[in-house]
Amino acid sequence: MHLLVTNDDGVYAKGIKALVTHLSKRFKVTVVAPDRQQSATSHAITLHKPLHVDKVNFGHAAVTAYHVNGTPADCVKLALGALCEKPPDLVISGINSGANLGLDIMYSGTAAAAAEAVLQGYSAIAVSLTGPPFDFSASAQIAERLIDAVTRRDGLPPDTYLNVNVPPGPYEKLAGIAITRTGVRKYRNSYERRIDPLGRSYYWQVGEVLQMHNDADTDVRAVEVGKVSVTPVHFDFTNGSLLVTLKEWGLTL
Ligand code: MN
């Protein structure tokens, strides 16, 4: 089996290294990942400048790796459109250093890479470790279990990826796997104003997570009680109930 692996923390991050090291024991792996930190770049793609690709040595015979001066979505598009010699059976994004819970997936490059793979017609899994601490070994084992589960069922339905969040700690200490829906996670929108050496002011984002109510079946609650959260995510952005109501507004030209 052939896996395409990418991430948003960059090809030199510890999370993708741990994931690829673990998966390459069993699978042929192609890595196409950003050459630098690209977290919170969401689904951006590069249109007005060239994408440069360089080989990266992961030190495993089963691994072919490249880094790209682009976003996670660029990496997936480029891998599937040009770099992969054979189409992958599955696309894995991660392991992200930090949670991608609730509406984090709106900003997440990790989630967007999985979403791009889905748009290209592939099954995909996004994996994040909700540390600190950031020991990625349990997350890599979870990724492997989910790869096996998905391939046993010949992939996921069209337009859907799995968003997986793993709490920190050893595999043996995980409290189980919860199938969840996306919860609510918001950040305080705040900026620290500072002065640079030339006397100009600049701003540094310092938003922290707000405590929100979340039901027991959400991804946020699952990881709070030590469980691995697995959320099937798809792209129906339409508010179905308002669709009905809007028609009743009788809008006309
Ligand atoms: Mn990241």
Boltz pocket constraint, residues with backbone or C-beta under 6 A from the ligand:
constraints:
  - pocket:
      binder: B
      contacts: [[A, 8], [A, 9], [A, 38], [A, 39], [A, 40], [A, 96], [A, 97], [A, 110]]
      max_distance: 6.0
